[in-house]
Amino acid sequence: MSASVIDLVATEARFGAHNYEPIGVVLSRGEGVWVWDTDGNRYLDCLSAYSAVSQGHCHPKILAAMVEQAHRLTLTSRAFHNDQLALFYEEIAALTGSHKVLPMNSGAEAVESAIKSVRKWGYEVKGVPDGQAEIIVCANNFHGRTLGIVGFSTDPETRTHFGPFAPGFKVIPFGDAAALKAAITPNTVAFLVEPIQGEAGVVIPPAGYFTEVRQLCTANNVMLVLDEIQTGLGRTGKLLAEQHEGIEADVTLLGKALSGGFYPVSAVLSNNEVLGTLRPGQHGSTFGGNPLACAVARAAMRVLVEEGMIENAAKQGARFLDGLKDIRANTIREVRGRGLMLAVELHPEAGRARRYCEALQGKGILAKDTHEHTIRIAPPLVITSDQVDWALERFAAILTQDFS
Ligand SMILES: *Cc1c(COP(=O)(O)O)cnc(C)c1O
């Protein structure tokens, strides 16, 4: 690292809360799948800001929409109508087949909003006694960082010393439909779950799991809330990960790539009466549904479809997965993934995944470890076959080394 870069890193450490431990690279520019550091070194981005930059860095059409809208009108609050919100509603509803939309900003806010909505639905429609609503969630979940959400996390790092927490959540194992069946009571209003657990290390449930989950929820009048904040919008090779099992959630949460990485935009989508229970004054957000966010999200959704990014994710994801499986290295315990949401799990004896990510950086690839032994791989959905092959050569070179 050059002197000026060391300076920036030191300044961050001096003034910033140390709630992250970034890899030692300072980025200053991005385009498509590539990012550049302040010394001009180029890297293939295999994290995509946790899948928020699925459309590629600084996508020119999203950029143009953002600049154009920023010149006209950015924020009105929802005290007044704006001329972008209706179009955003119409387009996201058409894209996802949803009936009602609630616009928010961060993913965690979408999750919180869904929790509020399904509870309200539980009391006002299902008839659960006031204060008794239960929501079932999964072990090793990741739904964000607010107090409500970390209260039902099972990761000690995420929740220790942040309590006391809100009651009303029940934790069951992920991928276990029998556990869901056993956990449902007459007071259960919702099952909140990720289609694939991203932060837990790209954990894919057994085939047929979500078909059973859907049946159980329907049979017990329990809202199925799918957190597709990471898996949605093409990441797994389909628009929504639920489509891999041909099911439909009652409530779907989107965020991250909904803005192509330009701006925080999230949404709660529902295909029934859940969002209908919210009346004026009962929920809101100063920035939620603002015209700049709506214009950016509209462009982000448009390029995803028009430029074939979802199909490309399926195609390049399969190529990447096959290539990773072909790497013969005794550091690798398992390779898994769906679409461009991939992970390499290392043998515990192979050393920490972090060391491999640092070595990959030296080869021009930015990837992020998750937990001790997993390297996650999630490049922008615009990646080409040549770029996948380029990346695979470098993964092979690093994974055949031993950093234990
Ligand atoms: C990232 C993420 C969130 C939280 O989104 P933020 O925008 O960081 O609040 C929630 N759920 C899942 C599955 C995520 O991957």
The ligand as an ORCA input file, in Angstrom:
! r2SCAN-3c Opt
* xyz 0 1
  C     -28.227     -7.497      3.780
  C     -29.391     -8.219      4.271
  C     -30.340     -7.608      5.112
  C     -30.157     -6.215      5.690
  O     -30.046     -5.225      4.732
  P     -29.440     -3.792      5.165
  O     -29.675     -2.937      3.950
  O     -27.997     -4.001      5.462
  O     -30.196     -3.333      6.356
  C     -31.452     -8.334      5.467
  N     -31.636     -9.592      5.038
  C     -30.749    -10.223      4.242
  C     -31.024    -11.617      3.776
  C     -29.587     -9.571      3.842
  O     -28.691    -10.201      3.087
*
